[in-house]
Amino acid sequence: MSLRLNSLDLPKPPAETRVVVAMSGGVDSSVVAVQLASEGYDVVGVTLQLYDHAEATHRKGACCAGQDIQDARRVAEHLGIPHYVLDYESRFRDAVIDAFAASYAAGETPVPCIECNRTVKFRDLLAVARDLGADALATGHYIETRQLADGRRAMFRPADQSRDQSYFLYATTQDQLDFLRFPLGRLTKAETREIARGAGIAVADKPDSQDICFVPQGRYDAIVEKLRPEAARPGDIVHLDGRVLGRHQGVHLYTIGQRRGLGLATGEPLHVIRLDAAANRVMVGPRSALSASRLALRDFNWLGDGVPDAWGQSGFEAMVRVRSTRKPCPALLHWRGGRVEVEISGGEEGIAPGQACVVYGHEASGARVFGGGTIDRVLSAEGETCVPAPAGPAGRPAETSTTEHMS
């Protein structure tokens, strides 16, 4: 006789199921702890200190440092659950901050929240949870997972699409996904806050963190210049037709698609088309040069059935999203020479190296997330490197999740 599964799809009574909850000090992860504790699970709260505590203590929008650590501790005390703070500053700096600076110096637009989830949270923290004898690690991300017939867990877009964090979680491996639980996947943010108010926890109305957690006052360029001073080398701003139009103070100060702040008086609207870090050039041109429909991915993570090299000549039909703020659009994926290439139906104007391309079964709530990869470069019709398309609004910095960063 098989054992009845609990609400986390585990074959144990809640009282015999230990769950580590990643508590950032925000309302989302706090409600996860509230829910699991009220259901009788053996809950242990863990908060990661990811960067300088003193610097972030009084800064609004900070995450995983300062006031947030104190808020997480108070919620744990309110619930009567054990709570631990782990100093992960060194790991976070090596895995996330250094990679962030290197990506910008290479002319890319990185998404640090993805790297943080991929490494520090879902690799290192998951290992700690297992060392603590946990049966699962639960977070406050808005995503849903379900168990498939073969026992694996699959990832799906949440009920509240306005809070969908699948773009930042696509790199979760199958092993990690099988151990992770996301109790907020079927809730809206309003419902989450209502649960918090009902539980009487002080963070019920705490604002979401909006900025990159380790970038003071949004000055990402200062971080890049400190860690990669070579990025601040002056160079030429060059038109696609070969004309040198001006000078720049570092390729990291520009974003693909940027139009404002170029400092050029040419009488024609120009956009940043390509960042050539090797030649230290910012390439500009008309908006017509921004469209792209083919791209190559690196570090591809597949969460679907079978393996990509079994797609064959016909490829894999899916929906893809090249920015977290865009809707998924139809595309065809091919496995060629050990990498994934994507053909986007109709093209996109939001493609930039360093961003993510996430793959879905369809575009609505409940769509399965098949994984994705980092955009390595845009391809021409012949498969050679072409110019990247815009990364979004002028001067927009690295993309971040707009809810709790640790969730």
N, C-alpha and C positions, 0 to 999 in steps of 0.2 A: 504494500500500500504506500503510495507516494505521499510525502508530507505536504501539507497545505502551504502555499506561498504567502508570505506577508506582503505588506504594501510596497516593499522594495524588491519584490520578486525573489526573495531569498527563502529557503525552506527551513526557517526557524521562527519560533515565537519572537516578537519584538524584544522582550526582556532578555533574550539570549543572543540578540544581534547587536554587536558593537558597530557604531557608525561614527566615523570622524567627520565633523562638519568644518569646512574651511570658512572661518568667520572673519570678515573684513571689517566689521564694525558698522556696516550699513544695514538697511532694512531688509534686503533680500536674503542674505545669508543668515541674518538673525531670525527671520521667519522660518527658514529651513530648520534651525535648531529648535524653535518653538514647536513646530509641527511634529518633529520626530520625538522630542521629549514628551509631548502630550500623548503620543501613541504608545509610549512605554519602551522605546528603544534605549539601549545603553549608549548615550550620546557623549562624545568627547569633543570639545571645541578646540581648534587650533588656529592661531593667527600668525601670519608671517610678517616679520619686520623686514621690509625689502630695501629701504634706503634710509638715509640719515634721519634719525628720530627727531633731533633737536631742530633741524631745518624745517621740517614739515609740521611741527606741532601746532603752529598757529596759522597755517596756510589753508585757505578754503579750497575744496576740491581735491585735497590730497587723499591718498588711499594707502592702506597698509603701513602706516606710520603715524606717530603723534596721537592726536585725539581719537583716531579710528581704533587704535589698539585699546585705549581706555574704554571706548564705547563697547567693543567686543567683550572685554573683561566684565563690564557691568551687566551686559545681557546674560552672560554665562552665570554670574552670581545670582541674578534674578531667577534663572531657571534651575539653579542648584546643580549645575553640571561642571565637571572638571574643565579647566581651560589652560592652554599652554601657548606661550609666545616663542616662536622660533626665529633666531637671528639668521636671516638668509641674505643679508646685504651683499656678501661676497659672491654668492651664487648668482644673485640677481644682476649684479654688475657685470660679471663675466658672460652670462648667458643672454642678457637682454640689453643692457645699456651699451656695452661695447659693440654688440652686433648692430644696434640702432645707429650708432655713430659711423660704423664702417659702411653701412648701407647708404646713408646720406652722402658720405664721402665718395662713394662709387656712382653717384648720380641717380640713386633710387629713392623711392618714397616708401619707407618701411611701415609696418603695422606692429608695433611693439607688443600689443596685447596678445597677438597670436603667438609670438615667441615666448612670452611669459607663460601662457597656458600650456604650450608644448613642452616646456622645460621645467621651470621652477615649480609650477603648481601640479601639473599632471604627471610629471616624472618624479621629482624630488619629494613633493608632499605626499604623493601616493605611496612612495616607498616608506615614508614615516608612518602613514596610516597602517600599512601592513605590519610594520614593526610593533605597532601598538596593539596588534591582534584584531584589527578592525575587519569586518566583513564587507564594508563599503566605505567610500569617500563621497560625501554629499556636498554640493555647492549650490549657490543661489543663482546660477545662470538660467536664463530663460531659454530652455531647450528641452526637448523630450526624447527619452529613449524607451525602447520596447524590446522585449525578448522575442527573437525569431524562433521558428520551429526547430532550427538546428542548435539552439542554445545560445547563439551569439546575440548580443544586443545591437540594435541599429539606432541611428540618430535621426530625429525628425524635427522639422520646424515647429515652434511652439504655437499655442493658441493665440497669443498676443503678438501679432507680427510687428507691431511698433517696438517691441522689446526683443525681437529675434536676435540671438547672439550666435547663430550658427556660423556666420562669417568669421568669427573669432575662435571658433572651436573645431573647424574642419580638420585640423592637424592632429586631433586626438586619435591615438592608435586604437586598434581593435582590443588589445589587451587592457588598455586604460579604460576604454568605453565599457568593457564588461564589469569593471570594478566601480565605476562612477555611477552616481545617482543624481538626478536633477528634479527635485520635488516640485519646482515652480513651473514646470513645463505646461501645465494646463490652466494656469492662473493668469489674470491680468495684473498689471502693476497696482491698479486701484484695489483689487482684491487682496493683494499682498499687504498693502498698507493697512487695510481694514483688519486683517488678522493680527497685525502688529499692535494696532490700537486695542483690540480686544484682549490681547495678552498683557497689556500694560507696560510694554517695553518703551524706553525713552527715545529710541531711534525711529519710531513709527513715521514721523514726518521729516526725517533727515533727508536733505537734498542728495540727488545722485551725484557721483563724481563725474566730471566732464572732460578734464584735460588728461594729458599724459602724466601719469602719477609722479614721475621723477623729474619733470621739467618745470622748474620754478617760473611762475608768471608766463608760461607758454613760450619761453625763449629757448626753443630747441636748438637754434644755431649756436648758442653759447656752449651747450653740451657737446655738440659736434666739434667745435673749434678747440675745446679743451682736450678732448680725447683724440682727435684727428686734426692737428693743426695744419697739416698739408692741404686740407680741404679749403682753407681760406686763401689759396693762391689766386691772385688776380689773373684774368685771362680775357680773351676776346668774346664778344657777342657777335655771332656770324649769321647772316641770312642764308637760307637754303640755296640761294643763287650764288653764294660765294662772297658777297660783300661783307666787309667788316664794318659793323654799325656802331660799336661802342665797346666798353670794358665792363667786366663784372668783378666782384670781390670774393668769388667762390661759388662753385656750382651748387653747393648745399643750400644756398640762399634762394634757389629757384625751384619751381614745381612745374611739371609737364602740364601745358595748357594755360599757364599763367599769362595774363595780358597786362595787368596793372603793375606799376613799380619797375618797369624795365629801364626807364630813364632814356628812352630813345625818341628822337624827334624826326620821324620819317614821313609823316603825313599819311601813313597807312596803318590800320590796326594789325598788330603782330602778336603772335602767341609763342610761348616756349614750346618747341616741337621735340627737341631732343637735348639731353644733357650728356655731353661727351667728356666724362671725367678723365679718361686717358689722355686726351688732347687738351684738356682744361678749357673746353669751349661750350658756350651756351648757344644752341642753334635755334633760330627763330624763323617764323614764316607765317603765311596766311592761315586762317582757320580751315580752309579746304584741305590742308595737309595733315589735319588731326585725325581723320577717320581711319579706323583699323578694324579688321575682321579676323585676322589670324594671329595667334600668339603661341609661344612655347613656354611650358612650365618647368620648374625645377622643384625638387623636394616634394614630389607628388605623393599624397597619402590617399589610399583607396580604401573605402569602407563599404563598398558594394559587394555583390556576389561575384564569384569567380575571380579572374585576374585580368588586368588591362591588356596583356599581350594575347589574350584570347578574343579580343574584339574583332579581329579580322579586318579585311579590306573595307567593309561597310562602316566600321567605326561604332561608336556608342552615342546614341541620341540622348540628349539631356537638356536641362536648363542650367545656365551658368550666371554667376553674379561676379562682376569684376570690381565692385565697390560695395561697401556695406549699406550705402544709402540708395543703391539702385535695385530695381526689380530684376529677378532672374529673366534671362532671355534665351530663346532657343539656340542650341549649338550642337556641333558634332565633334566628338573627341576621337583622336587617333593615337595609337601607340606606335611611334616610329623611332627606331634606333635607340631604344631604351629611355625615351622620354615621351611625354604627352604633349600633343599639339591640339589646339582648339580652333575650330572654325565657327565664328559667331554669325548667325543668320542676320543679315542687314547691317552688321558692323556695330561698333560702339565708340563713344567719344570719352570714355572714362578709363582707358587702359594705361597703366604706367608700371614699369618694372619696380619690383619690391612690394607691390600690392598683391592681394590674393585673388585667385579665380576659384570660386567654390561651386561645386557641382550638385544639382538637385534633380529629383525625379519630376517635379512640377513646381509651380510658383506659389501655390496656396498654402495655408496653414496645414500642418501635418505632412508636408512633402518630405520624402526621405532625403537625407543628406548623404551623398555618395563620397564625400571627401573633397579634395582639391589640391592646389599647389601654389607656389609663389610664381608670379609672372616674371619670367626671365627676360624675354624680349618679344617685340612685335615682329611678325614675319610678313614678307611680301608674298605675292601670289606664287612665286617660285620657291618659297621656303627660305629665302635669305633674309638677313636682318633688315628690317625696315625701321622707320622712325616711330617712336612711341606716340600714342594719342594722349589726350589730356587726363590729368589725374583729378580734375574737378575745379572748384572755384579758385580764383587767382590766389596764389600764395598759401594755399591750404597746407598745413603741416601734416605729419604722420597721422594716420587714421587711428581712432581709439574707440573702444566700446563706451557707450554713454550710460551704462549703469555701473554697479559696483565693479571695480577692476578685479578684485579678488573673488567676489561673489561666492 
